Amino acid sequence: MTTATVEDGPLRPGALLRVEDVVVEFPAPGGRVVHAVSGVSFDVLEGETLGLVGESGSGKTSIGRAVMQLPPPRSGRVLLDGVDLTTLGRRQVRAVRPRLQMVFQDPLSSLNPRRSVRGVVGEPMRVWNRSRPDIDARVDELLSAVGLDPAAVGDRRPSQFSGGQCQRISIARALVLEPQVLVCDEAVSSLDVSVRAQILNLLLDLRERYRPTMLFIAHDLSVVRHISDRVAVMYLGKLCEIGPAASVFGGPAHPYTAALLESVPVPDPSVRPSDEEVLDGEPPSPVDPPSGCRFRTRCPRAQPRCAEEEPIMRAVAPEQFVACHFPLTAGAPRP
């Protein structure tokens, strides 16, 4: 099987975070290998939010952890402000940690149950030997910024809070060291709809206030559309499409992107999904991915070429790129 390459177009000069041809693999029983991520490349400009979407098992979380070096990718490069993190030693990676922070999917399990909220949020500053007055002032500022009263919640334990409140605490902890890059891994997927909206609005407010560069990982396209400047779509460890959120949502060029958009529920009983965009079957196993285009086994537009040749990223509209031999008409309005 040939290896897909990415033309110079999708990778822009001057990006704060740059992921180049990253490969993430895990061992499986019987000496087999799980191909979680296979040659993915993208970048994120300073202050930009990139939404990373796809079905479960598409490799989104593996990409987020590879960016954080948890663990480092098997091959490829992850550059933060021009520095390749994959070439650094353990001490050097630790020194870079304050610039990279992560908000995890399960907020309660990511918080130390034995520490108070004030201790959880302030712990990163203690690790880096900040003074006690600075820690107290910063913790009060962040707790207030995420909508929690420091005096009321500071001495309580994480188990005394709801899921939405725990996620607010997690966000405060992630921002306490003023990171340049914030990776949100399904940060709202485990929350109720009303709480999810509150956390999304909170992230939007914090983005305006602190200007972090964000990699926002989710499978809910309505959530991604609400918060992202650009959107990247993954399928079975490969990048299918990437471009401005308005272009990808308004005129998807990859059949998989179109199918994902058609699957978003519409609050109108008279609107039915298009039969042309309904996908049959289940995604193939990442242990033995299909040859050529990995989406071809479920694609309604698949041709013999799709099994023989792996598509490369190419431009179909300004700043919109797709890996497909037979893309849809980019920019065409969706019904």
Contacts in CASP RR format, 6 or more apart in sequence:
PFRMAT RR
TARGET T0000
AUTHOR 0000-0000-0000
METHOD contacts of the structure
MODEL  1
MTTATVEDGPLRPGALLRVEDVVVEFPAPGGRVVHAVSGVSFDVLEGETL
GLVGESGSGKTSIGRAVMQLPPPRSGRVLLDGVDLTTLGRRQVRAVRPRL
QMVFQDPLSSLNPRRSVRGVVGEPMRVWNRSRPDIDARVDELLSAVGLDP
AAVGDRRPSQFSGGQCQRISIARALVLEPQVLVCDEAVSSLDVSVRAQIL
NLLLDLRERYRPTMLFIAHDLSVVRHISDRVAVMYLGKLCEIGPAASVFG
GPAHPYTAALLESVPVPDPSVRPSDEEVLDGEPPSPVDPPSGCRFRTRCP
RAQPRCAEEEPIMRAVAPEQFVACHFPLTAGAPRP
1 291 0 8 1.000
1 292 0 8 1.000
1 310 0 8 1.000
2 292 0 8 1.000
2 309 0 8 1.000
2 310 0 8 1.000
3 39 0 8 1.000
3 310 0 8 1.000
4 39 0 8 1.000
4 238 0 8 1.000
4 310 0 8 1.000
4 311 0 8 1.000
4 312 0 8 1.000
4 313 0 8 1.000
4 323 0 8 1.000
5 312 0 8 1.000
5 313 0 8 1.000
6 21 0 8 1.000
6 41 0 8 1.000
6 239 0 8 1.000
6 312 0 8 1.000
6 313 0 8 1.000
7 312 0 8 1.000
7 313 0 8 1.000
7 314 0 8 1.000
7 315 0 8 1.000
7 321 0 8 1.000
9 313 0 8 1.000
9 315 0 8 1.000
9 321 0 8 1.000
10 41 0 8 1.000
10 42 0 8 1.000
10 43 0 8 1.000
10 242 0 8 1.000
10 313 0 8 1.000
10 321 0 8 1.000
11 18 0 8 1.000
11 20 0 8 1.000
11 41 0 8 1.000
11 42 0 8 1.000
11 43 0 8 1.000
12 43 0 8 1.000
12 45 0 8 1.000
14 45 0 8 1.000
15 43 0 8 1.000
15 44 0 8 1.000
15 45 0 8 1.000
15 46 0 8 1.000
16 44 0 8 1.000
16 45 0 8 1.000
16 46 0 8 1.000
16 47 0 8 1.000
16 80 0 8 1.000
16 81 0 8 1.000
16 180 0 8 1.000
16 181 0 8 1.000
16 213 0 8 1.000
17 43 0 8 1.000
17 44 0 8 1.000
17 67 0 8 1.000
17 78 0 8 1.000
17 79 0 8 1.000
17 80 0 8 1.000
17 181 0 8 1.000
17 213 0 8 1.000
17 215 0 8 1.000
18 43 0 8 1.000
18 44 0 8 1.000
18 77 0 8 1.000
18 78 0 8 1.000
18 79 0 8 1.000
18 82 0 8 1.000
19 40 0 8 1.000
19 41 0 8 1.000
19 42 0 8 1.000
19 43 0 8 1.000
19 63 0 8 1.000
19 66 0 8 1.000
19 67 0 8 1.000
19 77 0 8 1.000
19 78 0 8 1.000
19 79 0 8 1.000
20 41 0 8 1.000
20 76 0 8 1.000
20 77 0 8 1.000
20 78 0 8 1.000
20 79 0 8 1.000
21 39 0 8 1.000
21 40 0 8 1.000
21 41 0 8 1.000
21 75 0 8 1.000
21 76 0 8 1.000
21 77 0 8 1.000
22 37 0 8 1.000
22 39 0 8 1.000
22 40 0 8 1.000
22 41 0 8 1.000
22 63 0 8 1.000
22 66 0 8 1.000
22 73 0 8 1.000
22 75 0 8 1.000
22 76 0 8 1.000
22 77 0 8 1.000
22 78 0 8 1.000
23 37 0 8 1.000
23 38 0 8 1.000
23 39 0 8 1.000
23 73 0 8 1.000
23 74 0 8 1.000
23 75 0 8 1.000
23 76 0 8 1.000
24 36 0 8 1.000
24 37 0 8 1.000
24 59 0 8 1.000
24 62 0 8 1.000
24 63 0 8 1.000
24 65 0 8 1.000
24 66 0 8 1.000
24 73 0 8 1.000
24 74 0 8 1.000
25 33 0 8 1.000
25 34 0 8 1.000
25 35 0 8 1.000
25 36 0 8 1.000
25 37 0 8 1.000
25 74 0 8 1.000
26 33 0 8 1.000
26 34 0 8 1.000
26 36 0 8 1.000
27 33 0 8 1.000
27 34 0 8 1.000
28 34 0 8 1.000
28 287 0 8 1.000
32 287 0 8 1.000
32 288 0 8 1.000
33 287 0 8 1.000
34 286 0 8 1.000
34 287 0 8 1.000
35 237 0 8 1.000
35 286 0 8 1.000
35 287 0 8 1.000
35 289 0 8 1.000
36 57 0 8 1.000
36 59 0 8 1.000
36 62 0 8 1.000
36 237 0 8 1.000
36 286 0 8 1.000
37 59 0 8 1.000
37 62 0 8 1.000
37 63 0 8 1.000
37 66 0 8 1.000
37 73 0 8 1.000
37 237 0 8 1.000
38 237 0 8 1.000
38 238 0 8 1.000
38 289 0 8 1.000
39 76 0 8 1.000
39 238 0 8 1.000
40 63 0 8 1.000
40 234 0 8 1.000
40 237 0 8 1.000
40 238 0 8 1.000
40 239 0 8 1.000
41 239 0 8 1.000
41 313 0 8 1.000
42 50 0 8 1.000
42 232 0 8 1.000
42 239 0 8 1.000
42 242 0 8 1.000
44 50 0 8 1.000
44 181 0 8 1.000
44 213 0 8 1.000
44 214 0 8 1.000
44 215 0 8 1.000
44 230 0 8 1.000
45 213 0 8 1.000
46 180 0 8 1.000
46 213 0 8 1.000
47 207 0 8 1.000
47 211 0 8 1.000
47 212 0 8 1.000
47 213 0 8 1.000
47 214 0 8 1.000
48 213 0 8 1.000
48 214 0 8 1.000
48 229 0 8 1.000
48 230 0 8 1.000
49 207 0 8 1.000
49 213 0 8 1.000
49 214 0 8 1.000
49 215 0 8 1.000
49 216 0 8 1.000
49 227 0 8 1.000
49 228 0 8 1.000
49 229 0 8 1.000
49 230 0 8 1.000
50 214 0 8 1.000
50 215 0 8 1.000
50 216 0 8 1.000
50 228 0 8 1.000
50 229 0 8 1.000
50 230 0 8 1.000
50 231 0 8 1.000
50 232 0 8 1.000
51 215 0 8 1.000
51 216 0 8 1.000
51 217 0 8 1.000
51 218 0 8 1.000
51 224 0 8 1.000
51 227 0 8 1.000
51 228 0 8 1.000
51 230 0 8 1.000
51 231 0 8 1.000
51 232 0 8 1.000
51 245 0 8 1.000
52 60 0 8 1.000
52 63 0 8 1.000
52 64 0 8 1.000
52 215 0 8 1.000
52 216 0 8 1.000
52 217 0 8 1.000
52 218 0 8 1.000
52 231 0 8 1.000
52 232 0 8 1.000
52 234 0 8 1.000
53 60 0 8 1.000
53 217 0 8 1.000
53 218 0 8 1.000
53 219 0 8 1.000
53 221 0 8 1.000
53 224 0 8 1.000
53 231 0 8 1.000
53 232 0 8 1.000
53 233 0 8 1.000
53 234 0 8 1.000
53 260 0 8 1.000
54 60 0 8 1.000
54 219 0 8 1.000
54 233 0 8 1.000
54 234 0 8 1.000
54 235 0 8 1.000
54 260 0 8 1.000
55 219 0 8 1.000
55 235 0 8 1.000
55 283 0 8 1.000
56 219 0 8 1.000
57 236 0 8 1.000
57 237 0 8 1.000
57 283 0 8 1.000
57 286 0 8 1.000
58 234 0 8 1.000
58 235 0 8 1.000
58 236 0 8 1.000
58 237 0 8 1.000
58 283 0 8 1.000
59 234 0 8 1.000
59 237 0 8 1.000
60 185 0 8 1.000
60 217 0 8 1.000
60 218 0 8 1.000
60 219 0 8 1.000
60 234 0 8 1.000
61 105 0 8 1.000
61 185 0 8 1.000
61 186 0 8 1.000
61 217 0 8 1.000
62 237 0 8 1.000
63 215 0 8 1.000
63 217 0 8 1.000
63 234 0 8 1.000
64 102 0 8 1.000
64 183 0 8 1.000
64 185 0 8 1.000
64 215 0 8 1.000
64 217 0 8 1.000
65 71 0 8 1.000
65 185 0 8 1.000
66 72 0 8 1.000
66 73 0 8 1.000
66 78 0 8 1.000
67 78 0 8 1.000
67 100 0 8 1.000
67 181 0 8 1.000
67 183 0 8 1.000
67 215 0 8 1.000
68 100 0 8 1.000
68 102 0 8 1.000
68 183 0 8 1.000
69 78 0 8 1.000
69 85 0 8 1.000
69 86 0 8 1.000
69 93 0 8 1.000
70 102 0 8 1.000
72 78 0 8 1.000
72 85 0 8 1.000
72 86 0 8 1.000
73 86 0 8 1.000
76 86 0 8 1.000
77 84 0 8 1.000
77 86 0 8 1.000
78 84 0 8 1.000
78 85 0 8 1.000
78 86 0 8 1.000
79 85 0 8 1.000
80 96 0 8 1.000
80 99 0 8 1.000
80 100 0 8 1.000
80 180 0 8 1.000
80 181 0 8 1.000
81 180 0 8 1.000
83 96 0 8 1.000
85 93 0 8 1.000
85 96 0 8 1.000
88 96 0 8 1.000
98 124 0 8 1.000
98 128 0 8 1.000
98 177 0 8 1.000
98 178 0 8 1.000
98 179 0 8 1.000
99 179 0 8 1.000
99 180 0 8 1.000
99 181 0 8 1.000
100 179 0 8 1.000
100 180 0 8 1.000
100 181 0 8 1.000
100 183 0 8 1.000
101 174 0 8 1.000
101 175 0 8 1.000
101 177 0 8 1.000
101 179 0 8 1.000
101 181 0 8 1.000
101 182 0 8 1.000
101 183 0 8 1.000
102 174 0 8 1.000
102 182 0 8 1.000
102 183 0 8 1.000
102 184 0 8 1.000
102 185 0 8 1.000
103 167 0 8 1.000
103 170 0 8 1.000
103 171 0 8 1.000
103 174 0 8 1.000
103 182 0 8 1.000
103 183 0 8 1.000
103 184 0 8 1.000
103 185 0 8 1.000
103 187 0 8 1.000
104 110 0 8 1.000
104 170 0 8 1.000
104 185 0 8 1.000
104 187 0 8 1.000
105 185 0 8 1.000
105 186 0 8 1.000
105 187 0 8 1.000
105 189 0 8 1.000
105 190 0 8 1.000
106 190 0 8 1.000
107 163 0 8 1.000
107 164 0 8 1.000
107 166 0 8 1.000
107 167 0 8 1.000
107 169 0 8 1.000
107 170 0 8 1.000
107 190 0 8 1.000
108 158 0 8 1.000
108 159 0 8 1.000
108 163 0 8 1.000
108 166 0 8 1.000
110 170 0 8 1.000
111 120 0 8 1.000
111 158 0 8 1.000
111 166 0 8 1.000
111 169 0 8 1.000
111 170 0 8 1.000
111 173 0 8 1.000
112 120 0 8 1.000
112 123 0 8 1.000
112 158 0 8 1.000
113 157 0 8 1.000
113 158 0 8 1.000
113 159 0 8 1.000
114 157 0 8 1.000
115 123 0 8 1.000
115 157 0 8 1.000
115 158 0 8 1.000
116 154 0 8 1.000
116 155 0 8 1.000
116 156 0 8 1.000
116 157 0 8 1.000
117 143 0 8 1.000
117 148 0 8 1.000
117 153 0 8 1.000
117 154 0 8 1.000
117 155 0 8 1.000
117 156 0 8 1.000
117 157 0 8 1.000
117 158 0 8 1.000
117 161 0 8 1.000
117 169 0 8 1.000
118 139 0 8 1.000
118 143 0 8 1.000
118 150 0 8 1.000
118 154 0 8 1.000
118 155 0 8 1.000
119 139 0 8 1.000
120 158 0 8 1.000
120 169 0 8 1.000
120 173 0 8 1.000
121 139 0 8 1.000
121 142 0 8 1.000
121 143 0 8 1.000
121 169 0 8 1.000
121 172 0 8 1.000
121 173 0 8 1.000
121 176 0 8 1.000
122 135 0 8 1.000
122 138 0 8 1.000
122 139 0 8 1.000
122 173 0 8 1.000
122 176 0 8 1.000
123 173 0 8 1.000
124 173 0 8 1.000
124 176 0 8 1.000
124 177 0 8 1.000
125 134 0 8 1.000
125 135 0 8 1.000
125 138 0 8 1.000
125 139 0 8 1.000
125 176 0 8 1.000
125 177 0 8 1.000
126 135 0 8 1.000
128 177 0 8 1.000
130 138 0 8 1.000
138 176 0 8 1.000
139 150 0 8 1.000
139 172 0 8 1.000
139 176 0 8 1.000
140 150 0 8 1.000
142 172 0 8 1.000
142 173 0 8 1.000
142 175 0 8 1.000
142 176 0 8 1.000
143 149 0 8 1.000
143 150 0 8 1.000
143 153 0 8 1.000
143 154 0 8 1.000
143 169 0 8 1.000
143 172 0 8 1.000
144 150 0 8 1.000
145 172 0 8 1.000
145 175 0 8 1.000
145 206 0 8 1.000
145 209 0 8 1.000
146 168 0 8 1.000
146 169 0 8 1.000
146 171 0 8 1.000
146 172 0 8 1.000
146 202 0 8 1.000
146 206 0 8 1.000
147 168 0 8 1.000
147 202 0 8 1.000
148 165 0 8 1.000
148 168 0 8 1.000
148 169 0 8 1.000
148 172 0 8 1.000
153 161 0 8 1.000
153 165 0 8 1.000
153 169 0 8 1.000
158 166 0 8 1.000
158 169 0 8 1.000
161 169 0 8 1.000
162 195 0 8 1.000
163 190 0 8 1.000
163 191 0 8 1.000
163 195 0 8 1.000
164 191 0 8 1.000
164 195 0 8 1.000
164 198 0 8 1.000
164 199 0 8 1.000
167 187 0 8 1.000
167 188 0 8 1.000
167 191 0 8 1.000
167 199 0 8 1.000
168 199 0 8 1.000
168 202 0 8 1.000
170 187 0 8 1.000
171 187 0 8 1.000
171 199 0 8 1.000
171 202 0 8 1.000
171 203 0 8 1.000
171 206 0 8 1.000
174 182 0 8 1.000
175 182 0 8 1.000
175 206 0 8 1.000
175 210 0 8 1.000
175 212 0 8 1.000
178 210 0 8 1.000
179 212 0 8 1.000
180 212 0 8 1.000
180 213 0 8 1.000
181 212 0 8 1.000
181 213 0 8 1.000
181 214 0 8 1.000
181 215 0 8 1.000
182 212 0 8 1.000
182 213 0 8 1.000
182 214 0 8 1.000
182 215 0 8 1.000
183 214 0 8 1.000
183 215 0 8 1.000
183 217 0 8 1.000
184 203 0 8 1.000
184 214 0 8 1.000
184 215 0 8 1.000
184 216 0 8 1.000
184 217 0 8 1.000
184 218 0 8 1.000
185 217 0 8 1.000
186 217 0 8 1.000
186 218 0 8 1.000
186 219 0 8 1.000
187 199 0 8 1.000
187 203 0 8 1.000
187 216 0 8 1.000
187 218 0 8 1.000
188 195 0 8 1.000
188 196 0 8 1.000
188 199 0 8 1.000
188 200 0 8 1.000
188 218 0 8 1.000
188 220 0 8 1.000
188 223 0 8 1.000
189 218 0 8 1.000
189 219 0 8 1.000
189 220 0 8 1.000
191 199 0 8 1.000
196 223 0 8 1.000
200 223 0 8 1.000
200 226 0 8 1.000
200 227 0 8 1.000
203 214 0 8 1.000
203 216 0 8 1.000
203 227 0 8 1.000
204 226 0 8 1.000
204 227 0 8 1.000
206 212 0 8 1.000
207 214 0 8 1.000
207 227 0 8 1.000
214 227 0 8 1.000
216 224 0 8 1.000
216 227 0 8 1.000
216 228 0 8 1.000
218 224 0 8 1.000
221 249 0 8 1.000
221 260 0 8 1.000
221 261 0 8 1.000
221 264 0 8 1.000
222 264 0 8 1.000
224 231 0 8 1.000
224 245 0 8 1.000
225 231 0 8 1.000
225 245 0 8 1.000
225 249 0 8 1.000
228 245 0 8 1.000
229 244 0 8 1.000
229 245 0 8 1.000
230 242 0 8 1.000
230 243 0 8 1.000
230 244 0 8 1.000
230 245 0 8 1.000
231 241 0 8 1.000
231 242 0 8 1.000
231 243 0 8 1.000
231 244 0 8 1.000
231 245 0 8 1.000
231 248 0 8 1.000
231 249 0 8 1.000
232 239 0 8 1.000
232 241 0 8 1.000
232 242 0 8 1.000
232 243 0 8 1.000
233 239 0 8 1.000
233 240 0 8 1.000
233 241 0 8 1.000
233 242 0 8 1.000
233 248 0 8 1.000
233 254 0 8 1.000
233 256 0 8 1.000
233 257 0 8 1.000
233 260 0 8 1.000
234 240 0 8 1.000
235 256 0 8 1.000
235 283 0 8 1.000
235 294 0 8 1.000
235 295 0 8 1.000
236 283 0 8 1.000
236 284 0 8 1.000
236 286 0 8 1.000
236 289 0 8 1.000
236 294 0 8 1.000
236 295 0 8 1.000
237 286 0 8 1.000
237 289 0 8 1.000
237 294 0 8 1.000
238 294 0 8 1.000
238 323 0 8 1.000
239 313 0 8 1.000
239 323 0 8 1.000
240 254 0 8 1.000
240 256 0 8 1.000
240 257 0 8 1.000
240 295 0 8 1.000
240 322 0 8 1.000
240 323 0 8 1.000
240 324 0 8 1.000
241 248 0 8 1.000
241 252 0 8 1.000
241 253 0 8 1.000
241 254 0 8 1.000
241 256 0 8 1.000
241 257 0 8 1.000
241 320 0 8 1.000
241 321 0 8 1.000
241 322 0 8 1.000
241 323 0 8 1.000
241 324 0 8 1.000
242 248 0 8 1.000
242 313 0 8 1.000
242 320 0 8 1.000
242 321 0 8 1.000
243 319 0 8 1.000
243 320 0 8 1.000
243 321 0 8 1.000
244 319 0 8 1.000
244 320 0 8 1.000
247 317 0 8 1.000
247 318 0 8 1.000
247 319 0 8 1.000
247 320 0 8 1.000
247 330 0 8 1.000
247 331 0 8 1.000
248 257 0 8 1.000
248 320 0 8 1.000
249 261 0 8 1.000
250 331 0 8 1.000
250 333 0 8 1.000
250 334 0 8 1.000
251 328 0 8 1.000
251 329 0 8 1.000
251 330 0 8 1.000
251 331 0 8 1.000
251 332 0 8 1.000
251 333 0 8 1.000
251 334 0 8 1.000
252 258 0 8 1.000
252 261 0 8 1.000
252 328 0 8 1.000
252 330 0 8 1.000
252 334 0 8 1.000
253 316 0 8 1.000
253 317 0 8 1.000
253 320 0 8 1.000
253 322 0 8 1.000
253 324 0 8 1.000
253 327 0 8 1.000
253 328 0 8 1.000
253 329 0 8 1.000
253 330 0 8 1.000
253 331 0 8 1.000
254 295 0 8 1.000
254 322 0 8 1.000
254 323 0 8 1.000
254 324 0 8 1.000
254 327 0 8 1.000
254 328 0 8 1.000
255 277 0 8 1.000
255 295 0 8 1.000
255 299 0 8 1.000
255 300 0 8 1.000
255 301 0 8 1.000
255 324 0 8 1.000
255 328 0 8 1.000
256 279 0 8 1.000
256 295 0 8 1.000
256 299 0 8 1.000
258 277 0 8 1.000
258 328 0 8 1.000
258 334 0 8 1.000
259 277 0 8 1.000
259 278 0 8 1.000
259 279 0 8 1.000
261 277 0 8 1.000
261 334 0 8 1.000
262 273 0 8 1.000
262 274 0 8 1.000
262 277 0 8 1.000
262 278 0 8 1.000
263 273 0 8 1.000
274 335 0 8 1.000
276 300 0 8 1.000
277 300 0 8 1.000
279 298 0 8 1.000
280 298 0 8 1.000
281 298 0 8 1.000
283 298 0 8 1.000
284 290 0 8 1.000
284 294 0 8 1.000
284 297 0 8 1.000
290 296 0 8 1.000
290 297 0 8 1.000
290 307 0 8 1.000
291 307 0 8 1.000
291 308 0 8 1.000
291 310 0 8 1.000
292 306 0 8 1.000
292 307 0 8 1.000
292 308 0 8 1.000
292 309 0 8 1.000
292 310 0 8 1.000
292 311 0 8 1.000
293 299 0 8 1.000
293 302 0 8 1.000
293 306 0 8 1.000
293 307 0 8 1.000
293 310 0 8 1.000
293 311 0 8 1.000
293 323 0 8 1.000
293 324 0 8 1.000
293 325 0 8 1.000
296 302 0 8 1.000
296 306 0 8 1.000
296 307 0 8 1.000
299 306 0 8 1.000
301 326 0 8 1.000
303 325 0 8 1.000
303 326 0 8 1.000
305 325 0 8 1.000
306 325 0 8 1.000
306 326 0 8 1.000
309 325 0 8 1.000
311 323 0 8 1.000
311 324 0 8 1.000
311 325 0 8 1.000
312 323 0 8 1.000
313 321 0 8 1.000
313 322 0 8 1.000
313 323 0 8 1.000
314 321 0 8 1.000
314 322 0 8 1.000
314 323 0 8 1.000
315 321 0 8 1.000
316 322 0 8 1.000
316 327 0 8 1.000
316 330 0 8 1.000
317 330 0 8 1.000
317 331 0 8 1.000
320 330 0 8 1.000
320 331 0 8 1.000
322 330 0 8 1.000
END
